[in-house]
Amino acid sequence: MSFEKSKWTQLPREIYAGHGVLEQVGPMCRRFGFGENALIVTGSTSYEVAGKRVKELLEDSGFNVEVHITDKASVENLERVKDHAHDSNFLVGVGGGSKIDLAKKASYDLGMHFISVPTIATHDGIASPRASIRENGTTVSMDAQEPMGIVADTEILIQAPYRYLAAGAADVIGNITAIKDWELAHKLRNEEFSSTAYGMAKYSAEFILENADAIKPNLEESAWIVVKSIMASGMAMSIAHSSRPASGSEHLFAHALEKIAPGKALHGEMVGVGTIMMMYLHGGDWLRVRNALKAIGAPVTARELGVEEEDIIEALTNAHRMRNRYTILGMRGLTEEAARNLARITGVVGR
């Protein structure tokens, strides 16, 4: 029998990360040979922080630039971005997760190229082919455009409140249980598996865990450590053609908690707490995860998340219902008694 296996993967063509790299955005887009019309998708704060300068740099490189100021990553705002983008040749997302998600999803729907310029490093969406869009009161993970280029200026990233950087680190740490869930699904359900994506996702989590003590407020090197790991995590998802390398039971818990206690904590903060508990279920070194999160300054308890202890229990018992994805939680989830024991043993709720 002849060998017929084939696979297609799209990854960023150019990545700039580090001090002062924002200046590269114009020349990079010119090298890509895009058309002349660019649309910057950003928020009001992000525009002042970096969007205005990105506009100037693109115009200096000969592009015609329009700016669309938007807000949350909702279906309604997505449609507004797409309406605004019809005369554009490419989109540039400047901002946090929601602005970049809107730009990458609009690019995907319209068949356009997309450039990612993060102003905060709060999760791995700055480099992934997935977008989290709010629809009918629920956040839905959707296929989106892989960025052709990423410009992550640590001088800008470090200006954001430290809480966002800590949440980004916690989100990447979640890969350590996501890949365990993925491996479990591969063994028990014959789910498609990529050892390359697995390795990249593991590397990104381990890099944060090993350097947790070096991630501190007002330290630009901290932004470098986190954004480097975030980009590796995003590319792992591109290679896998799935969010599997970076989203498992810890994300199911976070999504459940987001529904129960909306607006109380950042996504990455909830993922971090979920990772502690899911690592315990996997029989792994959950104390290492907990200690790393504490060293970074990310929440490790219900109180630090700003949620009620009963919210944690409810989220644990409902997490398996968040999506059709096999994890350590199984198909039936945890009983209330098991959830309480888990949360108490790991210190997420009071002993």
C-alpha positions as CSV (number, residue, x, y, z in Angstrom):
1,M,0.0,0.0,0.0
2,S,1.3,3.5,-0.9
3,F,1.7,6.2,1.7
4,E,-1.1,8.7,1.4
5,K,-1.1,10.6,4.7
6,S,-1.0,14.4,4.3
7,K,-1.5,17.4,6.6
8,W,-1.8,21.1,6.1
9,T,-0.8,23.7,8.8
10,Q,-0.8,27.4,8.8
11,L,1.6,29.3,11.1
12,P,2.6,33.0,11.4
13,R,5.1,34.0,8.7
14,E,6.8,36.6,10.9
15,I,6.9,37.2,14.6
16,Y,8.4,40.2,16.4
17,A,8.6,40.0,20.2
18,G,10.5,42.2,22.5
19,H,11.4,45.8,23.3
20,G,10.5,48.4,20.8
21,V,9.4,46.0,18.0
22,L,6.1,47.9,17.3
23,E,8.1,49.9,14.7
24,Q,8.3,46.8,12.6
25,V,4.6,46.6,11.8
26,G,4.6,48.8,8.7
27,P,7.7,47.2,7.0
28,M,6.4,43.8,7.9
29,C,3.0,44.4,6.2
30,R,4.7,45.9,3.2
31,R,6.8,42.7,2.8
32,F,3.7,40.6,2.9
33,G,2.5,42.3,-0.2
34,F,-1.0,43.2,1.1
35,G,-3.3,45.5,-0.7
36,E,-3.2,49.2,0.2
37,N,-6.2,49.4,2.5
38,A,-5.8,48.4,6.2
39,L,-8.5,48.3,8.9
40,I,-7.3,48.6,12.5
41,V,-9.7,46.9,15.0
42,T,-9.1,48.2,18.4
43,G,-10.7,49.6,21.6
44,S,-10.7,53.2,22.9
45,T,-7.9,52.5,25.5
46,S,-5.9,50.3,23.2
47,Y,-6.0,52.9,20.5
48,E,-4.3,55.4,22.8
49,V,-1.8,52.9,24.0
50,A,-0.7,51.5,20.7
51,G,-3.4,51.8,17.9
52,K,-2.6,55.4,17.1
53,R,1.1,54.6,16.7
54,V,0.3,51.6,14.5
55,K,-1.9,53.8,12.3
56,E,1.0,56.2,11.9
57,L,3.5,53.4,11.1
58,L,1.2,51.8,8.5
59,E,0.6,55.2,6.9
60,D,4.4,55.9,6.8
61,S,4.7,52.6,4.9
62,G,2.2,53.8,2.3
63,F,-1.1,52.1,3.5
64,N,-4.5,53.7,3.6
65,V,-5.7,53.1,7.2
66,E,-9.2,53.1,8.7
67,V,-9.8,52.6,12.4
68,H,-12.8,50.8,13.9
69,I,-13.2,51.3,17.7
70,T,-15.1,48.4,19.2
71,D,-15.9,46.8,22.5
72,K,-16.6,43.3,23.7
73,A,-16.2,40.2,21.5
74,S,-19.9,39.6,20.7
75,V,-21.7,38.5,17.6
76,E,-23.2,42.0,17.2
77,N,-19.7,43.7,17.3
78,L,-18.3,41.0,15.0
79,E,-20.9,42.0,12.4
80,R,-20.1,45.6,12.8
81,V,-16.4,44.9,12.2
82,K,-17.2,42.9,9.1
83,D,-19.4,45.7,7.7
84,H,-16.6,48.1,8.3
85,A,-14.0,45.8,6.7
86,H,-15.5,45.3,3.2
87,D,-13.3,47.8,1.5
88,S,-10.1,46.6,3.3
89,N,-7.4,44.3,2.1
90,F,-6.3,43.2,5.6
91,L,-7.1,43.6,9.3
92,V,-4.9,44.6,12.2
93,G,-6.1,43.7,15.7
94,V,-4.7,46.0,18.3
95,G,-5.6,45.4,21.9
96,G,-6.5,42.6,24.3
97,G,-8.2,39.3,23.7
98,S,-11.6,40.6,22.6
99,K,-10.3,43.1,20.0
100,I,-7.9,40.5,18.5
101,D,-10.7,37.8,18.6
102,L,-13.0,40.1,16.6
103,A,-10.3,41.0,14.1
104,K,-9.2,37.4,13.5
105,K,-12.8,36.0,13.3
106,A,-13.8,38.8,10.9
107,S,-10.7,38.1,8.8
108,Y,-11.6,34.4,8.7
109,D,-15.2,35.1,7.6
110,L,-14.1,37.6,4.9
111,G,-11.1,35.7,3.6
112,M,-8.6,38.4,4.6
113,H,-5.2,38.3,6.2
114,F,-4.8,39.4,9.8
115,I,-2.0,40.9,11.9
116,S,-2.0,40.5,15.7
117,V,-0.7,43.4,17.8
118,P,-1.4,42.7,21.5
119,T,-1.4,45.4,24.1
120,I,-2.0,42.9,27.0
121,A,-0.9,39.3,27.3
122,T,-3.9,37.8,29.1
123,H,-4.3,34.6,27.1
124,D,-3.0,32.6,24.1
125,G,-5.5,34.1,21.7
126,I,-2.9,36.5,20.3
127,A,-1.4,33.6,18.3
128,S,-4.1,31.0,17.9
129,P,-6.6,30.2,15.1
130,R,-9.5,30.3,17.6
131,A,-11.7,33.2,18.7
132,S,-14.0,33.4,21.7
133,I,-17.2,35.2,20.7
134,R,-20.1,35.9,23.0
135,E,-23.4,34.6,21.5
136,N,-26.8,34.2,23.3
137,G,-25.2,34.8,26.7
138,T,-22.5,32.1,26.2
139,T,-18.9,32.3,25.0
140,V,-18.4,30.1,22.0
141,S,-14.9,29.1,20.6
142,M,-14.9,29.5,16.8
143,D,-12.6,28.9,14.0
144,A,-10.7,32.1,13.1
145,Q,-7.8,33.4,11.0
146,E,-4.3,32.5,12.1
147,P,-2.3,35.7,12.2
148,M,0.2,36.1,9.3
149,G,2.3,38.3,11.5
150,I,2.5,39.0,15.3
151,V,4.1,42.1,16.8
152,A,4.3,41.8,20.6
153,D,6.1,44.8,22.0
154,T,7.1,44.0,25.6
155,E,7.5,47.8,26.3
156,I,3.7,48.1,25.7
157,L,2.7,44.9,27.3
158,I,4.3,45.8,30.6
159,Q,2.2,49.0,30.8
160,A,-1.0,47.0,31.3
161,P,-2.1,46.2,34.8
162,Y,0.0,43.3,36.1
163,R,-3.2,41.3,36.8
164,Y,-3.6,40.7,33.0
165,L,0.0,39.4,32.7
166,A,-0.5,37.0,35.6
167,A,-3.8,35.8,34.1
168,G,-2.0,35.1,30.8
169,A,0.7,33.1,32.6
170,A,-2.1,31.1,34.4
171,D,-3.9,30.4,31.2
172,V,-0.7,28.9,29.7
173,I,0.0,26.8,32.8
174,G,-3.4,25.2,32.1
175,N,-1.8,23.4,29.1
176,I,-0.2,21.0,31.6
177,T,-3.6,19.4,32.3
178,A,-5.1,20.1,28.8
179,I,-2.4,17.8,27.3
180,K,-3.1,15.1,29.9
181,D,-6.8,15.2,29.0
182,W,-5.9,15.1,25.3
183,E,-3.6,12.1,25.8
184,L,-6.4,10.4,27.8
185,A,-8.9,11.0,25.0
186,H,-6.4,9.6,22.5
187,K,-5.9,6.4,24.4
188,L,-9.6,5.8,25.5
189,R,-11.5,7.4,22.5
190,N,-8.9,7.1,19.7
191,E,-9.1,10.9,19.3
192,E,-6.7,12.4,16.8
193,F,-3.4,13.3,18.4
194,S,-0.3,15.3,17.4
195,S,2.9,14.7,19.3
196,T,4.4,17.9,17.9
197,A,1.5,20.0,19.2
198,Y,1.6,18.1,22.5
199,G,5.3,18.9,22.8
200,M,4.9,22.6,22.1
201,A,2.0,23.0,24.5
202,K,4.0,21.2,27.2
203,Y,7.0,23.4,26.6
204,S,5.0,26.6,26.9
205,A,3.5,25.5,30.3
206,E,6.8,24.2,31.6
207,F,8.5,27.4,30.7
208,I,6.1,29.4,32.8
209,L,6.3,26.9,35.7
210,E,10.1,26.9,35.7
211,N,10.2,30.7,35.6
212,A,7.3,31.6,37.9
213,D,9.6,33.3,40.4
214,A,10.9,35.7,37.6
215,I,7.4,36.9,36.6
216,K,6.9,40.1,38.6
217,P,5.1,43.5,38.2
218,N,6.9,46.3,36.4
219,L,9.6,43.9,34.9
220,E,9.7,43.9,31.2
221,E,11.4,40.5,31.1
222,S,8.2,39.1,32.7
223,A,6.2,40.1,29.7
224,W,8.9,38.4,27.5
225,I,8.6,35.1,29.4
226,V,4.8,35.2,29.2
227,V,4.3,36.3,25.6
228,K,6.9,33.8,24.4
229,S,4.9,31.0,26.1
230,I,1.6,32.4,24.8
231,M,2.8,32.3,21.2
232,A,4.1,28.8,21.5
233,S,0.8,27.7,22.9
234,G,-1.1,29.4,20.1
235,M,1.0,27.7,17.5
236,A,0.4,24.3,19.1
237,M,-3.3,24.8,18.5
238,S,-2.5,25.7,14.8
239,I,-0.5,22.5,14.4
240,A,-3.2,20.4,16.0
241,H,-6.0,22.2,14.1
242,S,-7.8,22.2,17.4
243,S,-7.8,23.9,20.8
244,R,-7.0,20.5,22.4
245,P,-3.4,21.3,23.3
246,A,-4.4,24.3,25.4
247,S,-8.0,23.5,26.5
248,G,-9.1,20.6,28.6
249,S,-10.9,20.0,31.9
250,E,-9.4,23.2,33.4
251,H,-11.1,25.2,30.7
252,L,-14.4,23.4,31.1
253,F,-14.3,24.4,34.8
254,A,-13.5,28.0,33.8
255,H,-16.3,28.2,31.3
256,A,-18.7,26.8,33.8
257,L,-17.6,29.3,36.5
258,E,-17.9,32.1,34.0
259,K,-21.6,31.3,33.5
260,I,-22.2,31.0,37.2
261,A,-20.3,34.1,38.3
262,P,-19.8,36.3,35.2
263,G,-17.4,39.2,35.5
264,K,-15.9,38.1,38.8
265,A,-12.5,37.0,37.6
266,L,-10.4,36.9,34.4
267,H,-10.5,33.9,32.2
268,G,-6.9,32.9,32.8
269,E,-7.4,33.3,36.6
270,M,-10.2,30.8,36.6
271,V,-8.2,28.4,34.3
272,G,-5.3,28.6,36.8
273,V,-7.5,27.5,39.7
274,G,-9.1,24.8,37.6
275,T,-5.6,23.5,36.7
276,I,-4.8,23.0,40.4
277,M,-7.8,20.8,40.8
278,M,-7.6,18.9,37.5
279,M,-3.9,18.2,38.1
280,Y,-5.0,16.5,41.4
281,L,-7.5,14.4,39.6
282,H,-4.8,13.3,37.1
283,G,-2.5,12.3,40.0
284,G,0.0,15.0,39.0
285,D,2.0,17.5,41.1
286,W,-0.8,19.9,41.8
287,L,1.2,21.6,44.6
288,R,3.8,22.6,42.0
289,V,1.0,24.3,40.0
290,R,-0.4,26.0,43.0
291,N,3.0,27.2,44.2
292,A,3.8,28.6,40.8
293,L,0.5,30.5,40.6
294,K,1.1,31.9,44.1
295,A,4.6,33.0,43.1
296,I,3.2,34.8,40.0
297,G,0.5,36.4,42.0
298,A,-2.5,34.7,40.4
299,P,-5.5,33.5,42.4
300,V,-5.5,30.0,44.0
301,T,-8.7,30.1,46.0
302,A,-12.4,31.0,45.6
303,R,-11.9,34.0,47.8
304,E,-9.0,35.3,45.6
305,L,-11.1,34.8,42.5
306,G,-13.9,36.8,44.1
307,V,-16.5,34.0,43.9
308,E,-18.4,32.1,46.5
309,E,-17.2,28.7,47.5
310,E,-20.6,27.2,46.4
311,D,-19.9,28.6,42.9
312,I,-16.7,26.5,42.7
313,I,-18.7,23.3,43.7
314,E,-21.4,24.1,41.1
315,A,-18.8,24.7,38.4
316,L,-17.1,21.5,39.1
317,T,-20.3,19.4,38.9
318,N,-21.3,21.1,35.7
319,A,-18.0,21.5,33.9
320,H,-18.3,18.3,31.9
321,R,-21.5,19.7,30.2
322,M,-19.7,22.7,28.8
323,R,-18.7,21.0,25.5
324,N,-18.5,17.6,23.9
325,R,-14.9,17.0,24.9
326,Y,-13.6,13.9,26.7
327,T,-11.4,14.8,29.8
328,I,-10.5,13.5,33.2
329,L,-14.1,14.5,34.3
330,G,-15.5,11.8,32.1
331,M,-19.0,12.0,30.5
332,R,-20.9,12.1,33.8
333,G,-18.7,14.6,35.7
334,L,-18.2,14.8,39.4
335,T,-20.7,14.2,42.1
336,E,-21.3,17.0,44.6
337,E,-19.4,15.1,47.3
338,A,-16.4,14.4,45.0
339,A,-16.4,18.1,44.0
340,R,-16.4,19.3,47.6
341,N,-13.6,16.9,48.5
342,L,-11.5,18.0,45.5
343,A,-11.9,21.7,46.3
344,R,-11.1,21.2,50.0
345,I,-8.1,19.0,49.4
346,T,-6.5,21.4,47.0
347,G,-7.3,24.4,49.2
348,V,-9.5,26.1,46.6
349,V,-12.3,26.3,49.3
350,G,-11.9,26.3,53.1
351,R,-10.9,23.1,54.7
